[in-house]
Amino acid sequence: MTSIITTGCSFTHAPDSWANYLKEKYNIKNVAEGGAGNEMNIRNAMLDIHKNNYTHCIVQISGINRFEVVVDEKINTNNVFLLPNENYTWIKSTGDQEWWHHWAKENKVPYEQTQLVGNALNNYIKHCYSVNEQILKTLMAIVNCQTLCKQKQIKQLYFCWKNEFDQYLDIINSSQELTDWWNQIDWSMFWFDGMYNGLSEWGINNNHTGALMEDAVNDPPQGWLMIENKKTMIGHPSTECHTAFADQIIVPWVNNVLR
């Protein structure tokens, strides 16, 4: 029986995502986390793979700049970017701290909690953040996931939310350590829409316009916008884009590896 585990950021976690749409066709467990980075997303999948049996693993790569911070206090909130535990809170950064201050203001989060999370993000960015380390974490996570899935004979597919790698190639090529990890990745398991392009570029190139339902409340709405005479992604791909991507890219891959 086909059993698929999927992971990624909001491009996979959202109610209208390709992964949730495919639950109508396959037995899928989606462990994606909106706003999370690759280290958390892949870690979630690997932990579940250790516990359960799967035939396929599909990983959507998110922003390399996304990091995690833990504060020693439980913050009671329904913010998707905060994961409260009994004695601490795991913060998904989405790559910066601006989202938190905006969300806290809109949702009237108490001042002390707003400052606690804001300071944690700011201090990490100021004193600890390293682009090289962020790249390293993503490359290592991919290699580790591929190794585990190969050991368990799980078919694997990886793709990016957008062209994520191009902007980091010069840094990777200038570092022997990053180059070595880059070369450990089995790139035959990746789907790209052209050179390193991902779901976003595929949606633009195939004229799947609009935004996910969850973005419709934003002002202005997120989706595809014309910036400097070029179609550019703002926010999330449309529901139509996710459905088409699932039917045209993911389903043929699943069916092909089942043969």
C-alpha positions as CSV (number, residue, x, y, z in Angstrom):
1,M,0.0,0.0,0.0
2,T,1.3,3.5,-0.9
3,S,2.0,5.5,2.2
4,I,3.5,9.0,1.8
5,I,5.0,11.4,4.2
6,T,5.3,15.0,3.2
7,T,7.0,18.0,4.7
8,G,7.8,21.6,4.0
9,C,6.7,25.1,5.0
10,S,3.3,26.8,4.4
11,F,3.6,25.8,0.7
12,T,2.9,22.3,1.9
13,H,1.2,22.9,5.3
14,A,-1.7,25.2,4.1
15,P,-5.2,23.7,3.8
16,D,-5.2,24.2,0.0
17,S,-1.7,22.9,-0.5
18,W,-0.7,20.2,-3.0
19,A,-0.1,17.7,-0.2
20,N,-3.5,18.1,1.5
21,Y,-5.2,17.9,-1.9
22,L,-3.5,14.6,-2.6
23,K,-4.9,13.1,0.6
24,E,-8.0,12.4,-1.6
25,K,-5.8,10.1,-3.7
26,Y,-3.2,8.6,-1.4
27,N,-2.5,7.7,2.2
28,I,-0.6,10.8,3.2
29,K,0.8,12.1,6.5
30,N,1.7,15.8,6.2
31,V,4.1,17.0,8.9
32,A,4.8,20.3,7.3
33,E,5.0,23.4,9.5
34,G,4.0,26.9,8.2
35,G,6.8,29.4,8.6
36,A,9.4,26.8,9.5
37,G,12.8,26.3,7.9
38,N,14.4,23.2,6.4
39,E,16.0,22.0,9.5
40,M,12.7,21.7,11.4
41,N,10.7,20.4,8.4
42,I,13.1,17.7,7.6
43,R,13.6,16.8,11.2
44,N,9.9,16.3,11.6
45,A,9.8,14.0,8.7
46,M,12.8,11.9,9.8
47,L,11.4,11.5,13.3
48,D,8.2,10.2,11.9
49,I,10.0,7.9,9.4
50,H,11.8,6.3,12.4
51,K,8.4,5.6,14.0
52,N,6.3,4.5,11.0
53,N,6.5,2.8,7.7
54,Y,6.3,4.8,4.4
55,T,6.8,4.0,0.8
56,H,7.4,7.6,-0.3
57,C,8.9,10.8,1.1
58,I,8.3,14.2,-0.5
59,V,10.2,17.2,0.8
60,Q,9.5,20.8,-0.1
61,I,12.6,22.9,0.5
62,S,11.9,26.3,2.1
63,G,13.9,29.4,2.9
64,I,17.6,28.7,3.8
65,N,17.6,31.9,5.9
66,R,14.9,30.5,8.3
67,F,16.2,29.6,11.7
68,E,14.8,28.4,15.1
69,V,15.0,30.0,18.5
70,V,13.9,28.6,21.9
71,V,12.9,30.7,24.9
72,D,12.6,29.3,28.4
73,E,9.0,30.3,28.9
74,K,5.6,28.9,27.7
75,I,3.8,31.5,25.6
76,N,0.1,30.8,25.3
77,T,-0.9,31.9,21.9
78,N,-2.4,30.5,18.7
79,N,0.3,32.0,16.5
80,V,1.4,29.3,14.0
81,F,5.0,30.4,14.3
82,L,5.2,29.6,18.0
83,L,5.2,26.0,19.3
84,P,4.7,26.2,23.1
85,N,5.7,23.2,25.2
86,E,5.3,22.7,29.0
87,N,8.3,24.9,30.0
88,Y,9.5,26.6,26.8
89,T,8.5,27.9,23.4
90,W,10.0,27.0,20.0
91,I,10.0,30.0,17.7
92,K,10.0,29.6,13.9
93,S,11.6,32.7,12.6
94,T,10.5,32.7,8.9
95,G,13.9,34.4,8.4
96,D,13.4,37.7,10.2
97,Q,11.6,39.3,13.2
98,E,9.3,41.7,11.4
99,W,6.5,39.1,11.1
100,W,6.3,38.8,14.9
101,H,6.0,42.5,15.7
102,H,3.3,42.8,13.0
103,W,1.4,39.8,14.2
104,A,1.7,40.7,17.9
105,K,0.3,44.2,17.3
106,E,-2.6,42.9,15.2
107,N,-3.5,40.3,17.8
108,K,-2.9,42.4,20.9
109,V,-0.2,40.1,22.4
110,P,0.8,41.3,25.8
111,Y,3.8,43.6,25.8
112,E,6.0,41.3,27.9
113,Q,5.5,38.4,25.5
114,T,5.9,40.6,22.5
115,Q,9.3,41.8,23.8
116,L,10.4,38.3,24.9
117,V,10.0,36.8,21.4
118,G,11.2,40.0,19.6
119,N,14.4,40.2,21.7
120,A,15.1,36.5,21.2
121,L,14.9,36.9,17.4
122,N,16.8,40.1,17.4
123,N,19.6,38.8,19.6
124,Y,20.0,35.7,17.5
125,I,20.1,37.7,14.3
126,K,22.6,40.2,15.8
127,H,25.0,37.8,17.6
128,C,24.5,34.3,16.2
129,Y,23.1,34.4,12.6
130,S,25.5,33.1,9.9
131,V,24.6,32.6,6.3
132,N,27.2,29.9,5.9
133,E,25.7,28.0,8.9
134,Q,22.2,28.3,7.5
135,I,23.3,26.8,4.2
136,L,25.2,24.1,6.0
137,K,22.1,23.2,8.1
138,T,20.0,22.8,5.0
139,L,22.5,20.8,3.1
140,M,23.1,18.5,6.0
141,A,19.4,18.0,6.6
142,I,18.9,17.0,3.0
143,V,21.8,14.5,3.1
144,N,20.7,13.0,6.4
145,C,17.1,12.6,5.1
146,Q,18.3,11.0,1.9
147,T,20.5,8.6,3.8
148,L,17.7,7.5,6.1
149,C,15.2,7.0,3.3
150,K,17.7,5.0,1.3
151,Q,18.3,2.8,4.3
152,K,14.6,2.2,4.6
153,Q,14.1,1.9,0.8
154,I,11.7,4.8,0.7
155,K,11.3,6.5,-2.6
156,Q,12.2,10.2,-2.4
157,L,11.3,13.5,-4.2
158,Y,12.5,16.9,-3.3
159,F,11.5,20.3,-4.8
160,C,11.9,24.0,-3.7
161,W,9.2,26.5,-2.9
162,K,11.0,28.9,-5.3
163,N,14.5,29.2,-6.7
164,E,16.2,29.0,-3.4
165,F,19.7,27.8,-4.3
166,D,20.8,30.3,-7.0
167,Q,21.4,33.2,-4.5
168,Y,23.8,31.0,-2.4
169,L,25.9,29.3,-5.1
170,D,28.8,31.8,-4.9
171,I,29.0,31.2,-1.1
172,I,28.8,27.5,-1.5
173,N,31.5,27.4,-4.2
174,S,33.8,29.6,-2.0
175,S,33.6,27.1,0.9
176,Q,35.1,23.7,0.7
177,E,32.9,22.4,3.6
178,L,29.7,23.6,1.9
179,T,30.9,22.3,-1.5
180,D,31.6,18.9,0.1
181,W,28.1,18.7,1.6
182,W,26.6,20.0,-1.7
183,N,28.3,17.1,-3.5
184,Q,26.9,14.5,-1.1
185,I,23.3,15.3,-2.1
186,D,21.7,13.0,-4.7
187,W,20.4,15.7,-7.0
188,S,18.6,13.1,-9.2
189,M,16.0,13.0,-6.4
190,F,15.2,16.7,-7.0
191,W,12.6,18.1,-9.3
192,F,13.4,21.6,-10.8
193,D,11.4,23.7,-13.3
194,G,14.5,24.7,-15.1
195,M,17.8,25.5,-13.3
196,Y,16.9,25.3,-9.6
197,N,13.4,26.8,-10.1
198,G,10.6,25.6,-7.9
199,L,6.9,25.6,-7.4
200,S,6.6,29.4,-7.5
201,E,8.4,29.7,-10.9
202,W,6.4,26.7,-12.2
203,G,3.1,28.5,-11.2
204,I,4.2,31.7,-12.9
205,N,5.4,30.0,-16.1
206,N,2.1,28.1,-16.3
207,N,-0.1,31.1,-15.6
208,H,-1.6,29.8,-12.3
209,T,-2.4,33.2,-10.8
210,G,-4.1,34.4,-7.6
211,A,-3.4,33.6,-4.0
212,L,-4.3,30.8,-1.5
213,M,-7.6,31.3,0.2
214,E,-5.7,32.1,3.5
215,D,-4.1,35.1,1.8
216,A,-7.3,36.7,0.6
217,V,-7.7,38.7,3.8
218,N,-4.3,40.4,3.3
219,D,-4.2,44.0,2.1
220,P,-3.1,44.0,-0.6
221,P,-3.9,40.4,-1.4
222,Q,-0.9,38.1,-2.0
223,G,-0.3,36.1,-5.1
224,W,1.4,36.9,-8.4
225,L,2.2,40.6,-9.0
226,M,4.0,42.5,-11.8
227,I,7.2,44.0,-10.5
228,E,9.5,45.7,-13.0
229,N,7.5,44.1,-15.8
230,K,8.2,40.6,-14.4
231,K,5.8,38.3,-12.7
232,T,6.9,37.9,-9.1
233,M,5.5,35.8,-6.3
234,I,4.1,37.7,-3.3
235,G,2.8,35.3,-0.7
236,H,1.6,31.8,-1.7
237,P,0.7,30.1,-4.9
238,S,-3.0,29.8,-5.7
239,T,-5.2,26.8,-4.9
240,E,-5.4,26.2,-8.7
241,C,-1.6,26.2,-8.8
242,H,-1.3,23.7,-6.0
243,T,-3.9,21.4,-7.6
244,A,-2.3,21.5,-11.0
245,F,1.2,21.0,-9.5
246,A,-0.1,17.9,-7.7
247,D,-1.8,16.4,-10.7
248,Q,0.9,17.3,-13.3
249,I,4.1,16.8,-11.3
250,I,3.6,14.8,-8.1
251,V,1.1,12.2,-9.2
252,P,3.1,11.2,-12.3
253,W,6.2,10.8,-10.1
254,V,4.3,8.6,-7.6
255,N,2.7,6.5,-10.3
256,N,6.0,6.1,-12.1
257,V,8.0,4.9,-9.1
258,L,5.2,2.5,-8.3
259,R,5.7,0.7,-11.6
